[in-house]
Amino acid sequence: MEQPQTVQTQLSNQKKRVVVVGGGPTGTLIALYLAQMDWQVSVYERRRAEPESSSSRRSYNIVLNERGLKALQQAGVDLPSAKQVILQGNVRHTAKGTTLSKGFANSVSIDRYTLAQSLIEEGKHRFPHKIQYHFQQTLHQVNLKEKIALFKGELGEHQQEFHLLIGADGVFSTVRSAMEAQIQGFQVQQNRDNMMFKICQLGLAKDLPGATETWTSCFHTWPSVQPITLLAPPKTDGSLNGVLILPQEGEITYEQIQTEEAVAELFAKKFPDIFPELDQKGLPSGFAQDLLGQKAAYGGVTTICTGFEGGDGVVLLGDAAHSVWPSLGQGCNVALESCRIFAETVAQAQGDLTVALPSYTMIRKPDTDAIARLSEIGFGGNKRATNILFFAKIIAFVFLNKLFPMWFQKFALFQIGNAEVSYFQIWQQVQIQNRQLLIILIGFICLFALILILILSMHQ
């Protein structure tokens, strides 16, 4: 008598079906890559399909450097110019005035939500029969052995079989939790940044004191001696989308800023050039209410997994696999780069997931572990943008590289946006430069001690 087909047998008779959990930039980009390989892809996202108004969602801009842009280009994605700002530099605002540098030059500022929507539109246009998007669907259960996922939405439950399940569902991934529960030996370590952030709209860049025409296409930073920072990438309308970062503990925290007066006092003391007529006109209408109405979010979480895959049926991508602190601006860039590398690994394995998935972990994990560590030592924690030793190290290597270029390379983190240099290589160079500085420091101490001994001996 003919035996009933199991899920595995049924799947083997179909084209390879991929279920992607998460419809952000990572999930929507990997869907494009796999559709190009003639795979059937279903993307499940918990948010609504229709765009939300800016007043009902936390909108923030991300900066894509060469790593992220290369991943988009190799997937055949050309972002519309009307939806992005090509950066011309970085404007640094301090009490001593403003300085314009080439930092961030040729990177792209784009709203994260807009990026995800653009990738969805790209998928619908290019692969209408290969990619399906399901909105307002939350992963409820998954059986990794049987390769069945259960989703819940407003219309009830929906069961989906898969060859491959991709967890692109963020820092607190449901897919990753299922892997922890069902895959022996799979473990996760997370480390939270002790900074909190909220989003604030800062008005037009051209209205800032001393502004030039270039400022509308520049990334703006307001560092502070205290661990209080304001970062503002530009939007397409010429305004600045600020990210206000405060510590969880200290003299100024979000718990202490509970009134409009407290918001006004903060900006008057720490960022006086943003609202130069604050004393006469007060804050812009609705500014304080919008800031106070938001729930402060963690500045970042580093995620390090023992691996990215389980067997031949599940893999993690993006923040679900390797989230980082935002201190170096690499969160979305490392996620999109991982999509490119994963797709290349699958193609090289000719679609054989038993080969591709462990190969991907072996290839990618050294880099993602490295960028996690780099993000923590960069401007991490209460040292964000105020770490005197960190900036002293930058100055030291700029000086040493100019004097002795054969012996001292440029500061390692200057290569962070270079797609041709891996994060692991940068991490190795950081270790080398730390040892070089230690040797120089020991040399100076020994020289000082020798001079002191000579002086004392001369006076005897």
Residue pairs with C-beta under 8 A, 6 or more apart in sequence:
7 146
7 147
7 148
7 161
8 146
8 147
10 161
11 17
11 147
11 161
11 162
11 163
14 40
15 38
15 39
15 40
16 39
16 40
16 163
16 164
16 351
17 39
17 40
17 41
17 42
17 161
17 162
17 163
17 164
18 31
18 34
18 39
18 40
18 41
18 42
18 162
18 163
18 164
18 165
18 166
19 42
19 44
19 149
19 160
19 162
19 164
19 165
19 166
20 27
20 30
20 31
20 41
20 42
20 43
20 44
20 166
20 168
21 27
21 44
21 139
21 149
21 165
21 166
21 167
21 168
21 169
21 173
21 174
21 175
22 43
22 44
22 45
22 167
22 168
22 169
22 170
22 318
22 320
23 43
23 44
23 45
23 47
23 116
23 120
23 133
23 135
24 45
24 112
24 116
24 168
24 170
24 318
25 112
25 115
25 116
25 119
25 318
25 332
25 335
25 336
26 168
26 317
26 318
26 319
26 320
26 335
26 336
26 338
26 339
27 43
27 45
27 166
27 168
27 169
27 317
27 318
28 43
28 116
28 119
28 120
28 123
29 71
29 72
29 75
29 77
29 119
29 336
29 339
30 166
30 168
30 317
30 339
30 342
30 343
31 41
31 43
31 119
31 123
31 131
32 75
32 76
32 77
32 119
32 122
32 123
32 126
32 127
32 131
33 75
33 339
33 340
33 342
33 343
34 41
34 343
34 346
35 41
35 123
35 126
35 127
35 130
35 131
36 75
36 76
36 127
36 343
37 343
37 346
37 347
37 351
38 130
39 130
40 130
41 127
41 130
41 131
41 132
42 131
42 132
42 134
42 160
42 162
43 120
43 123
43 131
43 132
43 133
43 134
44 134
44 137
44 138
44 139
44 151
44 160
45 133
45 134
45 135
45 136
45 137
46 135
46 136
46 137
46 138
47 135
47 136
48 135
48 136
49 133
49 135
49 136
51 113
51 117
52 113
57 113
58 199
58 294
58 297
59 111
59 112
59 113
59 199
59 241
60 111
60 112
60 199
60 241
60 243
61 109
61 110
61 111
61 112
61 233
61 234
61 235
61 241
62 109
62 110
62 111
62 112
62 115
62 233
62 331
62 332
63 87
63 104
63 107
63 108
63 109
63 219
63 233
63 329
64 72
64 107
64 108
64 109
64 110
64 332
64 333
64 336
65 104
65 107
65 329
65 333
65 416
65 417
66 106
66 107
66 417
66 418
66 419
67 330
67 333
67 334
67 336
67 337
67 417
67 418
67 419
68 108
68 332
68 333
68 336
68 337
69 107
69 108
70 337
70 340
70 419
71 336
71 337
71 339
71 340
72 78
72 79
72 336
74 340
75 339
75 340
75 343
76 122
76 126
77 118
77 119
77 122
79 108
79 110
79 115
79 118
80 118
82 236
83 110
83 111
83 114
83 118
83 236
84 108
84 109
84 110
84 236
85 108
85 109
85 110
85 216
85 217
85 233
85 234
85 235
85 236
86 106
86 107
86 108
86 217
87 104
87 105
87 106
87 107
87 108
87 109
87 217
87 218
87 219
87 233
87 234
88 105
88 214
88 217
88 218
89 100
89 101
89 102
89 103
89 104
89 105
89 214
89 218
89 219
90 100
90 101
90 102
90 103
90 104
90 218
90 219
90 220
90 221
91 98
91 99
91 100
91 215
91 218
91 219
91 220
91 221
92 98
92 99
92 100
92 101
92 221
92 223
93 220
93 221
93 222
93 271
93 273
94 222
94 223
97 210
98 210
98 273
100 214
100 218
103 219
104 218
104 219
107 219
107 417
109 219
109 233
109 234
109 235
111 235
111 241
112 332
115 332
120 133
123 131
123 133
124 131
124 133
134 151
134 153
134 158
136 153
136 154
137 151
137 152
137 153
137 158
138 151
138 152
138 153
138 174
139 149
139 150
139 151
139 169
139 174
139 175
140 150
140 151
140 152
140 157
141 149
141 150
142 148
142 149
142 150
142 165
142 174
142 175
142 178
143 149
143 182
144 165
144 178
144 179
144 182
144 183
144 310
144 311
144 313
144 314
145 182
147 161
147 162
147 163
147 165
147 313
148 159
148 160
148 161
148 162
149 159
149 160
149 161
149 162
149 165
150 157
150 158
150 159
150 160
151 157
151 158
151 159
151 160
152 158
162 313
163 313
163 353
164 312
164 313
164 314
164 315
164 353
165 175
165 313
165 314
165 315
166 175
166 314
166 315
166 316
166 317
167 173
167 174
167 175
167 176
167 179
167 314
167 315
167 316
167 317
167 320
167 321
168 316
168 317
168 318
168 320
169 175
169 176
169 320
170 318
170 319
170 320
170 323
171 190
171 301
171 303
171 319
171 320
171 323
173 316
173 319
173 320
175 314
175 316
175 320
176 188
176 305
176 316
176 320
176 321
178 314
179 186
179 310
179 314
179 316
180 186
180 187
180 188
182 310
183 310
183 311
185 306
186 305
186 306
186 307
186 310
187 305
187 306
188 303
188 304
188 305
188 306
189 303
189 304
189 305
190 301
190 302
190 303
190 304
190 323
191 301
191 302
191 376
192 298
192 300
192 301
193 298
193 299
193 300
193 301
193 302
193 325
193 326
193 327
193 380
193 381
194 247
194 248
194 249
194 299
194 381
194 382
195 227
195 245
195 246
195 247
195 248
195 298
195 299
195 300
195 381
195 382
195 384
196 245
196 246
196 247
196 248
196 253
196 254
196 296
196 297
196 298
196 299
197 243
197 244
197 245
197 246
197 296
197 297
197 298
197 299
198 243
198 244
198 254
198 291
198 294
198 296
198 297
199 241
199 242
199 243
199 244
199 294
200 242
200 243
200 244
200 287
200 290
200 291
201 239
201 240
201 241
201 242
201 287
201 290
202 232
202 239
202 240
202 241
202 242
202 274
203 239
203 240
203 274
203 284
204 216
204 238
204 239
204 240
205 211
205 215
205 216
205 218
205 220
205 234
205 238
205 239
205 240
206 213
206 215
206 216
206 238
208 215
208 273
208 274
209 273
209 276
210 273
216 234
216 238
217 234
218 234
219 231
219 232
219 233
219 234
220 231
220 232
220 233
220 234
220 240
221 229
221 230
221 231
221 232
221 385
222 229
222 230
222 231
222 232
222 270
222 271
222 274
223 229
223 385
223 386
224 270
224 385
224 386
225 386
226 250
226 251
226 252
226 386
227 246
227 247
227 250
227 381
227 382
227 383
227 384
227 386
228 245
228 246
228 247
228 252
228 270
229 244
229 245
229 384
229 385
229 386
230 242
230 243
230 244
230 245
230 270
230 271
230 274
231 242
231 243
231 245
232 240
232 241
232 242
232 243
233 240
233 241
234 240
234 241
235 241
244 291
245 299
245 384
246 252
246 253
246 254
246 257
246 296
247 253
247 382
250 382
252 266
252 270
254 296
256 262
257 263
257 266
257 292
258 292
259 292
260 283
260 288
260 289
260 292
263 283
263 287
263 288
263 291
263 292
264 278
264 282
264 283
264 288
267 274
267 275
267 278
267 283
268 275
268 278
268 279
272 278
275 281
275 283
275 284
299 325
299 326
299 384
300 323
300 324
300 325
300 326
300 327
300 331
300 375
301 323
301 325
302 323
302 324
302 325
302 372
302 375
302 376
303 319
303 320
303 321
303 322
303 323
303 372
304 322
304 368
304 369
304 372
305 316
305 321
305 322
307 358
307 361
307 365
308 315
308 316
308 317
308 321
308 322
308 357
308 360
308 361
308 364
308 365
309 315
309 316
309 357
309 358
309 360
309 361
311 357
312 353
312 354
312 357
313 353
315 342
315 357
315 360
317 335
317 338
317 339
317 342
318 335
318 338
318 339
319 331
319 335
321 338
321 368
322 334
322 335
322 338
322 368
322 369
322 371
322 372
323 331
323 372
324 330
324 331
324 334
324 371
324 372
324 375
325 375
325 376
325 378
325 380
326 375
327 375
327 376
327 378
327 379
327 380
327 384
328 371
328 374
328 375
328 378
328 379
328 413
328 416
329 416
330 371
330 375
330 416
333 417
334 367
334 368
334 371
334 423
337 419
338 364
338 368
341 360
341 363
341 364
342 360
342 364
345 356
345 359
345 360
345 363
346 353
346 356
346 360
348 356
348 359
349 355
349 356
349 359
366 422
366 424
367 422
367 423
367 424
368 423
369 424
370 422
370 423
370 424
370 426
370 427
371 423
371 427
373 427
374 413
374 416
374 423
374 426
374 427
374 430
377 390
377 430
378 390
378 413
379 385
379 386
379 387
379 390
383 390
393 411
393 433
393 437
394 411
394 413
396 437
397 408
397 409
397 410
397 411
397 433
398 410
398 411
400 407
400 408
401 408
401 409
401 410
401 411
408 433
408 436
409 429
409 433
411 433
412 426
412 429
412 430
412 432
412 433
413 426
413 430
415 421
415 425
415 426
415 429
416 426
